């Protein structure tokens, strides 16, 4: 079963693994060859928490049978224009490209 929960600080190690997985990022990032670290993602999460309070971003962790497999989110949220950018990244290779049943 696929479920979602709010993105949390304890997801940082997953983010690092997923964002450093070229198969996961080849279509999701402008530069899929980039590498990230726990330190960079911790700084990103600090910024994210500020954006969350301002209601400009909202990220969710995607779970398959309660196991984190990726993340999705809205960024550049503009409540007046009712627009946002949406993205989905499935970080675990064994879960990418599968159909939901």
MOPAC internal coordinates of N, CA, C and O (Angstrom, degrees):
PM7 1SCF
backbone

  N    0.0000 0     0.00 0     0.00 0    0    0    0
  C    1.4421 1     0.00 0     0.00 0    1    0    0
  C    1.5285 1   109.06 1     0.00 0    2    1    0
  O    1.2310 1   121.07 1   -44.04 1    3    2    1
  N    1.3060 1   115.55 1   135.96 1    3    2    1
  C    1.4587 1   121.43 1   177.89 1    5    3    2
  C    1.5191 1   108.88 1   -94.71 1    6    5    3
  O    1.2310 1   120.94 1   -51.21 1    7    6    5
  N    1.3297 1   115.80 1   128.79 1    7    6    5
  C    1.4588 1   122.34 1   176.23 1    9    7    6
  C    1.5220 1   108.47 1  -135.74 1   10    9    7
  O    1.2310 1   121.13 1    -7.01 1   11   10    9
  N    1.2999 1   115.44 1   172.99 1   11   10    9
  C    1.4625 1   122.20 1  -178.96 1   13   11   10
  C    1.5157 1   109.08 1  -134.86 1   14   13   11
  O    1.2310 1   121.22 1   -29.26 1   15   14   13
  N    1.3288 1   115.27 1   150.74 1   15   14   13
  C    1.4653 1   120.24 1   172.31 1   17   15   14
  C    1.5167 1   107.45 1  -144.25 1   18   17   15
  O    1.2310 1   120.10 1   -20.97 1   19   18   17
  N    1.3204 1   117.42 1   159.03 1   19   18   17
  C    1.4622 1   119.21 1   178.32 1   21   19   18
  C    1.5379 1   110.92 1   -57.28 1   22   21   19
  O    1.2310 1   121.16 1   -40.30 1   23   22   21
  N    1.3113 1   115.39 1   139.70 1   23   22   21
  C    1.4643 1   121.81 1   177.19 1   25   23   22
  C    1.5274 1   107.85 1   -61.59 1   26   25   23
  O    1.2310 1   120.25 1   -45.49 1   27   26   25
  N    1.3264 1   117.13 1   134.51 1   27   26   25
  C    1.4630 1   121.62 1  -174.99 1   29   27   26
  C    1.5228 1   110.60 1  -127.80 1   30   29   27
  O    1.2310 1   121.27 1   -19.91 1   31   30   29
  N    1.3127 1   115.18 1   160.09 1   31   30   29
  C    1.4685 1   121.07 1  -179.89 1   33   31   30
  C    1.5355 1   111.06 1   -56.26 1   34   33   31
  O    1.2310 1   120.33 1   146.37 1   35   34   33
  N    1.3331 1   116.97 1   -33.63 1   35   34   33
  C    1.4662 1   118.66 1   179.82 1   37   35   34
  C    1.5307 1   112.75 1   -69.91 1   38   37   35
  O    1.2310 1   119.78 1   174.34 1   39   38   37
  N    1.3279 1   118.03 1    -5.66 1   39   38   37
  C    1.4649 1   122.18 1   175.35 1   41   39   38
  C    1.5327 1   112.63 1   -84.54 1   42   41   39
  O    1.2310 1   119.89 1   175.92 1   43   42   41
  N    1.3108 1   117.82 1    -4.08 1   43   42   41
  C    1.4634 1   120.48 1  -175.36 1   45   43   42
  C    1.5242 1   111.99 1   -58.16 1   46   45   43
  O    1.2310 1   119.50 1   137.14 1   47   46   45
  N    1.3232 1   118.55 1   -42.86 1   47   46   45
  C    1.4695 1   119.20 1  -179.46 1   49   47   46
  C    1.5327 1   110.86 1   -63.92 1   50   49   47
  O    1.2310 1   119.86 1   144.59 1   51   50   49
  N    1.3331 1   117.87 1   -35.41 1   51   50   49
  C    1.4637 1   120.51 1   174.74 1   53   51   50
  C    1.5287 1   110.16 1   -64.73 1   54   53   51
  O    1.2310 1   120.52 1   134.61 1   55   54   53
  N    1.3350 1   116.61 1   -45.39 1   55   54   53
  C    1.4680 1   120.75 1   179.78 1   57   55   54
  C    1.5231 1   110.62 1   -55.69 1   58   57   55
  O    1.2310 1   120.49 1   135.25 1   59   58   57
  N    1.3339 1   116.67 1   -44.75 1   59   58   57
  C    1.4644 1   120.18 1  -178.85 1   61   59   58
  C    1.5304 1   109.71 1   -60.58 1   62   61   59
  O    1.2310 1   120.46 1   131.22 1   63   62   61
  N    1.3180 1   116.72 1   -48.78 1   63   62   61
  C    1.4717 1   120.33 1  -179.83 1   65   63   62
  C    1.5267 1   110.78 1   -61.28 1   66   65   63
  O    1.2310 1   120.09 1   133.11 1   67   66   65
  N    1.3073 1   117.43 1   -46.89 1   67   66   65
  C    1.4581 1   121.12 1  -177.22 1   69   67   66
  C    1.5165 1   112.38 1   -67.91 1   70   69   67
  O    1.2310 1   120.15 1   136.86 1   71   70   69
  N    1.3313 1   117.32 1   -43.14 1   71   70   69
  C    1.4647 1   119.95 1  -179.42 1   73   71   70
  C    1.5298 1   112.31 1   -71.23 1   74   73   71
  O    1.2310 1   119.90 1   160.07 1   75   74   73
  N    1.3116 1   117.80 1   -19.93 1   75   74   73
  C    1.4662 1   121.32 1   175.96 1   77   75   74
  C    1.5309 1   112.41 1   -92.73 1   78   77   75
  O    1.2310 1   120.42 1  -179.29 1   79   78   77
  N    1.3248 1   116.80 1     0.71 1   79   78   77
  C    1.4641 1   122.47 1   179.28 1   81   79   78
  C    1.5233 1   108.18 1   -92.45 1   82   81   79
  O    1.2310 1   120.64 1   -74.56 1   83   82   81
  N    1.3362 1   116.39 1   105.44 1   83   82   81
  C    1.4651 1   120.48 1  -175.18 1   85   83   82
  C    1.5297 1   112.37 1   -60.98 1   86   85   83
  O    1.2310 1   119.92 1   146.88 1   87   86   85
  N    1.3370 1   117.76 1   -33.12 1   87   86   85
  C    1.4695 1   119.66 1   177.07 1   89   87   86
  C    1.5258 1   110.93 1   -63.68 1   90   89   87
  O    1.2310 1   120.54 1   145.01 1   91   90   89
  N    1.3230 1   116.58 1   -34.99 1   91   90   89
  C    1.4667 1   120.98 1  -179.08 1   93   91   90
  C    1.5190 1   111.80 1   -76.28 1   94   93   91
  O    1.2310 1   120.05 1   148.44 1   95   94   93
  N    1.3194 1   117.51 1   -31.56 1   95   94   93
  C    1.4720 1   120.36 1  -172.51 1   97   95   94
  C    1.5224 1   114.42 1  -104.03 1   98   97   95
  O    1.2310 1   119.61 1   177.39 1   99   98   97
  N    1.3296 1   118.35 1    -2.61 1   99   98   97
  C    1.4602 1   119.76 1  -173.08 1  101   99   98
  C    1.5239 1   113.97 1   -56.97 1  102  101   99
  O    1.2310 1   119.66 1   149.22 1  103  102  101
  N    1.3225 1   118.26 1   -30.78 1  103  102  101
  C    1.4620 1   121.36 1   178.70 1  105  103  102
  C    1.5260 1   112.46 1  -110.10 1  106  105  103
  O    1.2310 1   120.62 1   174.66 1  107  106  105
  N    1.3114 1   116.41 1    -5.34 1  107  106  105
  C    1.4621 1   120.06 1  -173.74 1  109  107  106
  C    1.5234 1   113.97 1   -98.12 1  110  109  107
  O    1.2310 1   119.95 1   154.62 1  111  110  109
  N    1.3246 1   117.70 1   -25.38 1  111  110  109
  C    1.4588 1   121.01 1  -175.32 1  113  111  110
  C    1.5184 1   111.34 1  -118.22 1  114  113  111
  O    1.2310 1   120.82 1   -28.17 1  115  114  113
  N    1.3301 1   116.05 1   151.83 1  115  114  113
  C    1.4591 1   120.21 1   175.82 1  117  115  114
  C    1.5279 1   110.91 1   -63.91 1  118  117  115
  O    1.2310 1   120.50 1   144.68 1  119  118  117
  N    1.3238 1   116.65 1   -35.32 1  119  118  117
  C    1.4599 1   121.51 1   179.46 1  121  119  118
  C    1.5310 1   109.10 1  -128.06 1  122  121  119
  O    1.2310 1   120.17 1   -92.37 1  123  122  121
  N    1.3411 1   117.27 1    87.63 1  123  122  121
  C    1.4637 1   119.27 1  -177.00 1  125  123  122
  C    1.5335 1   113.60 1   -68.74 1  126  125  123
  O    1.2310 1   119.75 1   170.53 1  127  126  125
  N    1.3342 1   118.08 1    -9.47 1  127  126  125
  C    1.4653 1   121.32 1   178.57 1  129  127  126
  C    1.5253 1   112.83 1   -85.18 1  130  129  127
  O    1.2310 1   120.08 1   173.71 1  131  130  129
  N    1.3266 1   117.45 1    -6.29 1  131  130  129
  C    1.4715 1   119.78 1  -178.95 1  133  131  130
  C    1.5263 1   109.91 1   -65.11 1  134  133  131
  O    1.2310 1   120.26 1   -22.57 1  135  134  133
  N    1.2884 1   117.12 1   157.43 1  135  134  133
  C    1.4664 1   122.68 1   175.67 1  137  135  134
  C    1.5181 1   108.41 1  -123.84 1  138  137  135
  O    1.2310 1   121.12 1   -33.10 1  139  138  137
  N    1.3220 1   115.47 1   146.90 1  139  138  137
  C    1.4556 1   120.36 1   178.22 1  141  139  138
  C    1.5233 1   109.26 1  -124.66 1  142  141  139
  O    1.2310 1   120.96 1    -7.42 1  143  142  141
  N    1.3181 1   115.77 1   172.58 1  143  142  141
  C    1.4638 1   122.04 1  -177.24 1  145  143  142
  C    1.5262 1   109.59 1  -136.63 1  146  145  143
  O    1.2310 1   121.13 1   -11.94 1  147  146  145
  N    1.3255 1   115.45 1   168.06 1  147  146  145
  C    1.4725 1   120.39 1   174.80 1  149  147  146
  C    1.5258 1   109.48 1   -58.37 1  150  149  147
  O    1.2310 1   120.18 1   136.86 1  151  150  149
  N    1.3206 1   117.26 1   -43.14 1  151  150  149
  C    1.4669 1   120.83 1  -179.00 1  153  151  150
  C    1.5348 1   110.83 1   -61.41 1  154  153  151
  O    1.2310 1   120.06 1   133.07 1  155  154  153
  N    1.3344 1   117.49 1   -46.93 1  155  154  153
  C    1.4670 1   120.29 1  -179.85 1  157  155  154
  C    1.5308 1   111.07 1   -63.32 1  158  157  155
  O    1.2310 1   120.32 1   139.42 1  159  158  157
  N    1.3192 1   117.00 1   -40.58 1  159  158  157
  C    1.4630 1   119.86 1  -178.91 1  161  159  158
  C    1.5249 1   111.70 1   -73.33 1  162  161  159
  O    1.2310 1   119.95 1   150.42 1  163  162  161
  N    1.3200 1   117.70 1   -29.58 1  163  162  161
  C    1.4679 1   120.51 1   173.92 1  165  163  162
  C    1.5259 1   109.93 1   -65.69 1  166  165  163
  O    1.2310 1   120.66 1   138.55 1  167  166  165
  N    1.3332 1   116.34 1   -41.45 1  167  166  165
  C    1.4660 1   120.13 1   176.30 1  169  167  166
  C    1.5275 1   110.06 1   -65.04 1  170  169  167
  O    1.2310 1   120.75 1   138.50 1  171  170  169
  N    1.3469 1   116.18 1   -41.50 1  171  170  169
  C    1.4585 1   120.18 1   177.54 1  173  171  170
  C    1.5287 1   109.42 1   -58.65 1  174  173  171
  O    1.2310 1   120.20 1   136.82 1  175  174  173
  N    1.3400 1   117.23 1   -43.18 1  175  174  173
  C    1.4655 1   120.30 1  -177.61 1  177  175  174
  C    1.5236 1   111.17 1   -65.65 1  178  177  175
  O    1.2310 1   119.79 1   142.87 1  179  178  177
  N    1.3263 1   118.01 1   -37.13 1  179  178  177
  C    1.4716 1   120.54 1   175.30 1  181  179  178
  C    1.5213 1   109.94 1   -58.29 1  182  181  179
  O    1.2310 1   120.54 1   133.87 1  183  182  181
  N    1.3448 1   116.57 1   -46.13 1  183  182  181
  C    1.4707 1   121.32 1   178.34 1  185  183  182
  C    1.5259 1   110.60 1   -64.76 1  186  185  183
  O    1.2310 1   120.62 1   138.91 1  187  186  185
  N    1.3232 1   116.43 1   -41.09 1  187  186  185
  C    1.4629 1   121.19 1   179.52 1  189  187  186
  C    1.5344 1   111.01 1   -59.27 1  190  189  187
  O    1.2310 1   120.15 1   136.49 1  191  190  189
  N    1.3268 1   117.31 1   -43.51 1  191  190  189
  C    1.4647 1   119.61 1  -179.99 1  193  191  190
  C    1.5199 1   111.17 1   -60.53 1  194  193  191
  O    1.2310 1   119.53 1   142.85 1  195  194  193
  N    1.3221 1   118.49 1   -37.15 1  195  194  193
  C    1.4716 1   120.95 1   175.96 1  197  195  194
  C    1.5272 1   110.52 1   -66.01 1  198  197  195
  O    1.2310 1   120.53 1   135.61 1  199  198  197
  N    1.3436 1   116.59 1   -44.39 1  199  198  197
  C    1.4674 1   120.84 1   179.41 1  201  199  198
  C    1.5342 1   110.99 1   -64.45 1  202  201  199
  O    1.2310 1   120.68 1   143.90 1  203  202  201
  N    1.3171 1   116.31 1   -36.10 1  203  202  201
  C    1.4675 1   121.09 1   178.27 1  205  203  202
  C    1.5275 1   110.42 1   -62.96 1  206  205  203
  O    1.2310 1   120.58 1   135.34 1  207  206  205
  N    1.3316 1   116.50 1   -44.66 1  207  206  205
  C    1.4652 1   120.11 1   178.31 1  209  207  206
  C    1.5249 1   111.31 1   -61.79 1  210  209  207
  O    1.2310 1   120.66 1   146.05 1  211  210  209
  N    1.3398 1   116.34 1   -33.95 1  211  210  209
  C    1.4603 1   120.82 1   179.62 1  213  211  210
  C    1.5300 1   112.11 1   -84.99 1  214  213  211
  O    1.2310 1   120.78 1  -179.94 1  215  214  213
  N    1.3292 1   116.11 1     0.06 1  215  214  213
  C    1.4668 1   123.16 1   178.84 1  217  215  214
  C    1.5240 1   112.20 1    61.01 1  218  217  215
  O    1.2310 1   120.99 1  -142.69 1  219  218  217
  N    1.3553 1   115.71 1    37.31 1  219  218  217
  C    1.4668 1   119.79 1   177.47 1  221  219  218
  C    1.5224 1   112.12 1  -104.87 1  222  221  219
  O    1.2310 1   120.14 1   168.03 1  223  222  221
  N    1.3451 1   117.34 1   -11.97 1  223  222  221
  C    1.4618 1   122.83 1   177.91 1  225  223  222
  C    1.5114 1   109.34 1  -144.78 1  226  225  223
  O    1.2310 1   121.28 1   -28.78 1  227  226  225
  N    1.3301 1   115.17 1   151.22 1  227  226  225
  C    1.4633 1   121.21 1   174.45 1  229  227  226
  C    1.5264 1   107.23 1  -150.83 1  230  229  227
  O    1.2310 1   120.47 1   -62.06 1  231  230  229
  N    1.3226 1   116.71 1   117.94 1  231  230  229
  C    1.4588 1   122.49 1  -179.43 1  233  231  230
  C    1.5195 1   109.43 1  -115.06 1  234  233  231
  O    1.2310 1   121.12 1   -33.48 1  235  234  233
  N    1.3264 1   115.46 1   146.52 1  235  234  233
  C    1.4571 1   122.75 1   176.64 1  237  235  234
  C    1.5203 1   108.81 1  -129.49 1  238  237  235
  O    1.2310 1   120.79 1   -35.33 1  239  238  237
  N    1.3093 1   116.10 1   144.67 1  239  238  237
  C    1.4552 1   121.37 1   173.15 1  241  239  238
  C    1.5255 1   106.89 1   -91.42 1  242  241  239
  O    1.2310 1   121.13 1   -47.02 1  243  242  241
  N    1.3285 1   115.44 1   132.98 1  243  242  241
  C    1.4624 1   121.32 1   179.11 1  245  243  242
  C    1.5278 1   107.69 1   -91.24 1  246  245  243
  O    1.2310 1   121.13 1   -50.58 1  247  246  245
  N    1.3231 1   115.44 1   129.42 1  247  246  245
  C    1.4647 1   121.19 1  -179.27 1  249  247  246
  C    1.5216 1   109.90 1  -117.38 1  250  249  247
  O    1.2310 1   120.88 1   -40.10 1  251  250  249
  N    1.3132 1   115.92 1   139.90 1  251  250  249
  C    1.4554 1   121.20 1   171.36 1  253  251  250
  C    1.5187 1   106.20 1  -118.92 1  254  253  251
  O    1.2310 1   120.45 1   -64.09 1  255  254  253
  N    1.3147 1   116.75 1   115.91 1  255  254  253
  C    1.4682 1   121.89 1  -173.92 1  257  255  254
  C    1.5317 1   110.89 1    50.88 1  258  257  255
  O    1.2310 1   121.25 1  -134.36 1  259  258  257
  N    1.3186 1   115.21 1    45.64 1  259  258  257
  C    1.4761 1   124.78 1   178.30 1  261  259  258
  C    1.5243 1   114.10 1    67.57 1  262  261  259
  O    1.2310 1   119.15 1  -167.72 1  263  262  261
  N    1.3188 1   119.22 1    12.28 1  263  262  261
  C    1.4631 1   123.27 1   177.10 1  265  263  262
  C    1.5358 1   109.02 1  -106.69 1  266  265  263
  O    1.2310 1   119.36 1   -54.12 1  267  266  265
  N    1.3288 1   118.82 1   125.88 1  267  266  265
  C    1.4569 1   120.26 1   178.74 1  269  267  266
  C    1.5338 1   111.36 1   -61.81 1  270  269  267
  O    1.2310 1   121.15 1   -50.88 1  271  270  269
  N    1.3435 1   115.40 1   129.12 1  271  270  269
  C    1.4606 1   120.39 1  -179.39 1  273  271  270
  C    1.5342 1   112.44 1  -126.48 1  274  273  271
  O    1.2310 1   120.01 1   169.90 1  275  274  273
  N    1.3334 1   117.59 1   -10.10 1  275  274  273
  C    1.4555 1   120.12 1  -178.90 1  277  275  274
  C    1.5202 1   110.45 1   176.16 1  278  277  275
  O    1.2310 1   121.74 1     8.72 1  279  278  277
  N    1.3189 1   114.28 1  -171.28 1  279  278  277
  C    1.4600 1   118.69 1   176.93 1  281  279  278
  C    1.5124 1   109.92 1  -145.73 1  282  281  279
  O    1.2310 1   121.71 1   -19.74 1  283  282  281
  N    1.3063 1   114.33 1   160.26 1  283  282  281
  C    1.4523 1   121.70 1   177.69 1  285  283  282
  C    1.5179 1   107.81 1  -142.17 1  286  285  283
  O    1.2310 1   121.16 1   -17.34 1  287  286  285
  N    1.3086 1   115.39 1   162.66 1  287  286  285
  C    1.4451 1   116.09 1   179.59 1  289  287  286
  C    1.5063 1   114.63 1  -170.52 1  290  289  287
  O    1.2310 1   122.82 1    -9.35 1  291  290  289
  N    1.2857 1   112.19 1   170.65 1  291  290  289
  C    1.4544 1   122.94 1   172.71 1  293  291  290
  C    1.5218 1   106.77 1  -116.85 1  294  293  291
  O    1.2310 1   120.85 1   -44.69 1  295  294  293
  N    1.3110 1   115.99 1   135.31 1  295  294  293
  C    1.4645 1   120.07 1   174.88 1  297  295  294
  C    1.5268 1   108.35 1  -133.74 1  298  297  295
  O    1.2310 1   120.94 1   -11.23 1  299  298  297
  N    1.3039 1   115.82 1   168.77 1  299  298  297
  C    1.4690 1   121.82 1  -177.03 1  301  299  298
  C    1.5328 1   110.59 1    51.78 1  302  301  299
  O    1.2310 1   120.80 1  -138.26 1  303  302  301
  N    1.3169 1   116.08 1    41.74 1  303  302  301
  C    1.4675 1   120.38 1  -179.36 1  305  303  302
  C    1.5270 1   108.89 1   -68.42 1  306  305  303
  O    1.2310 1   121.15 1   -53.83 1  307  306  305
  N    1.3054 1   115.41 1   126.17 1  307  306  305
  C    1.4615 1   122.27 1   177.69 1  309  307  306
  C    1.5242 1   107.34 1  -123.33 1  310  309  307
  O    1.2310 1   120.48 1   -81.33 1  311  310  309
  N    1.3247 1   116.69 1    98.67 1  311  310  309
  C    1.4646 1   120.46 1  -175.19 1  313  311  310
  C    1.5268 1   112.01 1   -67.26 1  314  313  311
  O    1.2310 1   120.02 1   152.18 1  315  314  313
  N    1.3243 1   117.57 1   -27.82 1  315  314  313
  C    1.4630 1   119.31 1   179.20 1  317  315  314
  C    1.5315 1   111.06 1   -70.84 1  318  317  315
  O    1.2310 1   120.57 1   134.82 1  319  318  317
  N    1.3270 1   116.51 1   -45.18 1  319  318  317
  C    1.4655 1   120.73 1   179.24 1  321  319  318
  C    1.5285 1   112.24 1   -84.32 1  322  321  319
  O    1.2310 1   121.01 1   168.21 1  323  322  321
  N    1.3435 1   115.67 1   -11.79 1  323  322  321
  C    1.4616 1   122.28 1  -177.21 1  325  323  322
  C    1.5259 1   110.90 1    58.14 1  326  325  323
  O    1.2310 1   121.37 1  -129.93 1  327  326  325
  N    1.3375 1   114.99 1    50.07 1  327  326  325
  C    1.4618 1   121.45 1   179.00 1  329  327  326
  C    1.5195 1   109.72 1  -130.58 1  330  329  327
  O    1.2310 1   121.47 1   -20.57 1  331  330  329
  N    1.3123 1   114.79 1   159.43 1  331  330  329
  C    1.4646 1   121.84 1   175.76 1  333  331  330
  C    1.5193 1   107.75 1  -168.01 1  334  333  331
  O    1.2310 1   120.94 1   -20.28 1  335  334  333
  N    1.3119 1   115.80 1   159.72 1  335  334  333
  C    1.4632 1   121.72 1   171.03 1  337  335  334
  C    1.5214 1   106.84 1   -95.63 1  338  337  335
  O    1.2310 1   120.81 1   -42.00 1  339  338  337
  N    1.3177 1   116.05 1   138.00 1  339  338  337
  C    1.4607 1   120.92 1   179.95 1  341  339  338
  C    1.5212 1   108.83 1  -120.05 1  342  341  339
  O    1.2310 1   120.81 1   -33.25 1  343  342  341
  N    1.3097 1   116.06 1   146.75 1  343  342  341
  C    1.4610 1   119.86 1   176.01 1  345  343  342
  C    1.5172 1   109.23 1  -150.56 1  346  345  343
  O    1.2310 1   121.62 1   -23.00 1  347  346  345
  N    1.3259 1   114.51 1   157.00 1  347  346  345
  C    1.4576 1   122.66 1   176.11 1  349  347  346
  C    1.5159 1   107.49 1  -137.29 1  350  349  347
  O    1.2310 1   120.61 1   -45.86 1  351  350  349
  N    1.3185 1   116.44 1   134.14 1  351  350  349
  C    1.4541 1   121.23 1   175.87 1  353  351  350
  C    1.5240 1   108.49 1  -131.66 1  354  353  351
  O    1.2310 1   120.60 1   -63.06 1  355  354  353
  N    1.3222 1   116.47 1   116.94 1  355  354  353
  C    1.4631 1   121.49 1   174.05 1  357  355  354
  C    1.5241 1   105.81 1   -95.03 1  358  357  355
  O    1.2310 1   120.92 1   -68.83 1  359  358  357
  N    1.3149 1   115.85 1   111.17 1  359  358  357
  C    1.4568 1   121.24 1  -173.22 1  361  359  358
  C    1.5106 1   114.77 1   -86.75 1  362  361  359
  O    1.2310 1   120.23 1   155.16 1  363  362  361
  N    1.3113 1   117.16 1   -24.84 1  363  362  361
  C    1.4639 1   120.74 1  -178.06 1  365  363  362
  C    1.5254 1   109.61 1   -89.03 1  366  365  363
  O    1.2310 1   120.74 1   -61.43 1  367  366  365
  N    1.3262 1   116.19 1   118.57 1  367  366  365
  C    1.4637 1   121.59 1  -175.13 1  369  367  366
  C    1.5273 1   113.03 1   -53.70 1  370  369  367
  O    1.2310 1   120.11 1   139.36 1  371  370  369
  N    1.3292 1   117.39 1   -40.64 1  371  370  369
  C    1.4665 1   119.72 1  -175.35 1  373  371  370
  C    1.5262 1   113.34 1   -69.75 1  374  373  371
  O    1.2310 1   119.96 1   169.30 1  375  374  373
  N    1.3411 1   117.69 1   -10.70 1  375  374  373
  C    1.4604 1   120.97 1  -178.95 1  377  375  374
  C    1.5259 1   113.02 1  -107.18 1  378  377  375
  O    1.2310 1   119.66 1   171.71 1  379  378  377
  N    1.3027 1   118.25 1    -8.29 1  379  378  377
  C    1.4599 1   121.16 1  -177.88 1  381  379  378
  C    1.5196 1   110.40 1   -78.46 1  382  381  379
  O    1.2310 1   120.43 1   -43.33 1  383  382  381
  N    1.3316 1   116.78 1   136.67 1  383  382  381
  C    1.4479 1   122.06 1   175.50 1  385  383  382
  C    1.5169 1   114.56 1    82.82 1  386  385  383
  O    1.2310 1   120.03 1  -170.21 1  387  386  385
  N    1.3058 1   117.55 1     9.79 1  387  386  385
  C    1.4644 1   119.92 1  -179.65 1  389  387  386
  C    1.5188 1   110.38 1   -94.28 1  390  389  387
  O    1.2310 1   120.98 1   -24.43 1  391  390  389
  N    1.3077 1   115.73 1   155.57 1  391  390  389
  C    1.4544 1   122.05 1   177.53 1  393  391  390
  C    1.5118 1   109.83 1   -90.11 1  394  393  391
  O    1.2310 1   121.18 1   -32.74 1  395  394  393
  N    1.3007 1   115.34 1   147.26 1  395  394  393
  C    1.4789 1   120.73 1   174.27 1  397  395  394
  C    1.5129 1   107.79 1   -86.72 1  398  397  395
  O    1.2310 1   121.09 1   -40.65 1  399  398  397
  N    1.2967 1   115.52 1   139.35 1  399  398  397
  C    1.4825 1   119.23 1   178.84 1  401  399  398
  C    1.4947 1   109.91 1  -122.55 1  402  401  399
  O    1.2310 1   120.10 1   180.00 1  403  402  401

